């Protein structure tokens, strides 16, 4: 599931969520709902490129990833994970959610 929410400052974010509603990926803010929707439409072809996922470790030693567009701009950031394997599983889950949603259209 991908959910779009309006923020208090009149921006919009989308969230790629698990079946039980946990956020796998939180987008950057968009100035309009249309901009968020346009980016969502680009996710399926984008995730086929391995280089769009940047793996990171935060200052607490936890793992996370960002999803970037083809120009290198960050589209969204994951939750943090306690292990590298958990982070890799998160990437796999984001990809499978996006694939599944693209097939519903």
C-alpha positions, 0 to 999 in steps of 0.5 A: 500500500502507498499512502499520501498524507498532507502535512501541516505545512501544506506539503505532501508525503507518501509512505510505502507500507506493509500489509499491516500498515508499518511504513517501509519508506517515507518520502521527502516532502512534495509541494503538491499532491500531483508531484507526489503522485507523479513520483509514485508513478515513476517508482516501478521502473525506478526500482529495477535499477539497483543503484537507486538504493543507497545503504547507510549506517547512522551514528548509532550503528543502525542501518537504513537506506534511501531511494534516489531518482535517476538524477541522484535526488533522494525520494525517500528514506527507510526506517532504521534496522538493527542489522544489515540483513534487516535493511536488505529485507526492507529493500526487498519488501519495498520492491515487492510492494511497489511491484504488487501495486503496479500490477493492480493498476 
